[in-house]
Amino acid sequence: MSADKRDGVRPVVNESGIPIAPIYGPDEVAASGGLEMVGAPGEYPFTRGIHPQMYRKRPWTMRQYAGFGNPADTNARFKYLIANGQTGLNVAFDLPTQIGLDSDDPLAEGEVGRVGMAVDTLRDFEIAFDGIDLEQITVSLTINGSAAIAIAMYLAMAEKRGYDVAKLRGTAQNDILKEFIGRGTWVFPVRPSVKLVGDTIEYCAKVAPKYSPVSVCGYHIRESGATPTQEMAYAFCIARAYADEVIARGLAVDEFAGRLSYNFNLFGNLFEQVAKFRAGRGLWARIMKEEYGATRPGSMWLRMIAGGGGGGLTLEQPEVNIVRGAYYALISALSGTQTMALCSYDEAYTIPTEYSARLSLRTMQLLIEEMGLCDTVDPLAGSYYVETLTNQMRAEMERIIAEVDAAGGIVAQVEDGAIQAHVSRQAYDMQRRIESGDFRKVGVNCYRVDEQEHEVEFHPYDEAGAQAQVDATARVRAERDGAAVAAALDAVRRDAGAGVNVMPAIVTAVKAYASVGEITRALVDVYGRYQEPIRF
Amino acid sequence: MSNQRKLRVLVAKPGLDGHDQGAKVVVRALADAGFEVIYTGLRQTPEAIVAVARDEDVDVIGLSSLAGSHLPFCRKLKPLIEAEGLTDKLWIIGGNIPRQDHAELRDLGLDAIFPTGTRLTTIVDFIRERQP
């Protein structure tokens, strides 16, 4: 910027491509669009927050990502976290479960319970949530490719325990489009995958209207190389694709939009992230109101978990990640998130220990109890810088959304690999900037140390636990009514083939103790499997 | 040099791990360095990786693993590499590979281990030096 040259300082451009001025004042705010979109907390366009009193009324939900081994191991970790003040659960599943393989599948060998909890049948959900009050502790299921089955298992488990499913709260990640861009736990081709997400939204709107069936994730797109504005813009494109899918079936926007939620990332420049969340809240409200004709305020709310930050953590000097995590928590609190989760400092290496998971909880609790982050709503509002940046980032998000729409929409762009190629090109460019020293990473390209790095305690892979899971599932298979399972799987296949909503058939199959792998194969029989486009 | 065939490098994603950001970054770096790069995409079995390595006549077999299953996977891959007579190829791995596993990986025959955070030039230089 010429202003930079005039002031004799080096130019600064944030990751979203917006030049940052050395000083902001009323003129910059006015030039960026003024304060028109700010409004009051709890009022349209919700830039300052979706609730009038935000954390003054109730702090964010603390929901550390947890799960490993078999369901009994995970149940013990859940109870440990709850005993330490955690207020929600965020379930990690192992990779076989996430891509629809049973623990005894040959492809699952060496992966059972490794990066999350192994689940094969409803029995595993019963064990995992045993003794946990599902009204006090809401549960978020981090699963996508096999999310429809996991949702069915969760609802069936809750119903069996006597909860009224019509009142049950909880969330499933269930955002398959972002899995094709990053994270990679897809199963079916793109179009039937989107159809399946539509089935879960439609089913929950009717049967479990308090349940949030989808948490649209900018998070992993950012991890894959997207800028903060792309992270949010692509997430909105994806949410619109799911909304279009169910509106085409005749649902009214206000019947389901209030239960859509989001998952965003935290790493990077603090002010850029805070502006991202404020900008996104206003933009999403405007999209829902003006583009979709939503009338209920809840349909316009950008409800979210703002957490993680994994992409910002470093293998180098891992204990510095504790400090990074604290700043990420601050970003999250300043953004007005509903839920927070932090990557633990050892998470770049391994599954967090109890100690490191507790440290993450304490990090959030410090903000609540000591730092005054819950005293007043949206404390950065009115800052010339933050309001200008919020306006500029909102405009940039709108530009990106228009670009995706003009190129055929997000579903087509994911199907042909264009978004993936674009984002991975940026990841490469960023890696080169880090290696050249142009983009600074503490401990990576500056302030390096040669001393022995801080040792991290590794979470061991439990071979015996994996075998125990295989044995347990064999017992379930032996005890269940085989004819009922076969009939239920036929019904899944039939409904998938007929193009009707497969959720009722999946729920019936799950209740008959059909396994994740069996139900997935029934769907694959009809939908086929995704073939990844290799495009650079 | 210009008459020589380009070095052919296979970048494969073993097992069920879905983290492909790093693998794709390495693919671009190797291609920019002038290598011919074959990228498999996600979810490759040991059998599939060896088949591609053989059919594409690669000089380097590269794996990218971030979800912790590198040891069991490489234990399965080793006999297949031997059976196909591919032991003269460079065999390298990158990703989330803890230091405590390096010795066993080297015993299995890995020529180099590039943990997360390795500079791209380090990988390129290693391949150039070892497969001139």
Boltz contact constraints between the chains, C-beta under 6 A:
constraints:
  - contact:
      token1: [A, 95]
      token2: [B, 16]
      max_distance: 6.0
  - contact:
      token1: [A, 110]
      token2: [B, 69]
      max_distance: 6.0
  - contact:
      token1: [A, 110]
      token2: [B, 72]
      max_distance: 6.0
  - contact:
      token1: [A, 111]
      token2: [B, 16]
      max_distance: 6.0
  - contact:
      token1: [A, 111]
      token2: [B, 69]
      max_distance: 6.0
  - contact:
      token1: [A, 114]
      token2: [B, 68]
      max_distance: 6.0
  - contact:
      token1: [A, 115]
      token2: [B, 67]
      max_distance: 6.0
  - contact:
      token1: [A, 183]
      token2: [B, 18]
      max_distance: 6.0
  - contact:
      token1: [A, 184]
      token2: [B, 18]
      max_distance: 6.0
  - contact:
      token1: [A, 184]
      token2: [B, 20]
      max_distance: 6.0
  - contact:
      token1: [A, 184]
      token2: [B, 42]
      max_distance: 6.0
  - contact:
      token1: [A, 185]
      token2: [B, 18]
      max_distance: 6.0
  - contact:
      token1: [A, 224]
      token2: [B, 21]
      max_distance: 6.0
  - contact:
      token1: [A, 315]
      token2: [B, 116]
      max_distance: 6.0
  - contact:
      token1: [A, 315]
      token2: [B, 117]
      max_distance: 6.0
  - contact:
      token1: [A, 424]
      token2: [B, 24]
      max_distance: 6.0
  - contact:
      token1: [A, 427]
      token2: [B, 21]
      max_distance: 6.0
  - contact:
      token1: [A, 427]
      token2: [B, 25]
      max_distance: 6.0
  - contact:
      token1: [A, 428]
      token2: [B, 25]
      max_distance: 6.0
  - contact:
      token1: [A, 428]
      token2: [B, 28]
      max_distance: 6.0
  - contact:
      token1: [A, 431]
      token2: [B, 25]
      max_distance: 6.0
  - contact:
      token1: [A, 435]
      token2: [B, 119]
      max_distance: 6.0
  - contact:
      token1: [A, 532]
      token2: [B, 41]
      max_distance: 6.0
  - contact:
      token1: [A, 534]
      token2: [B, 39]
      max_distance: 6.0
  - contact:
      token1: [A, 534]
      token2: [B, 41]
      max_distance: 6.0
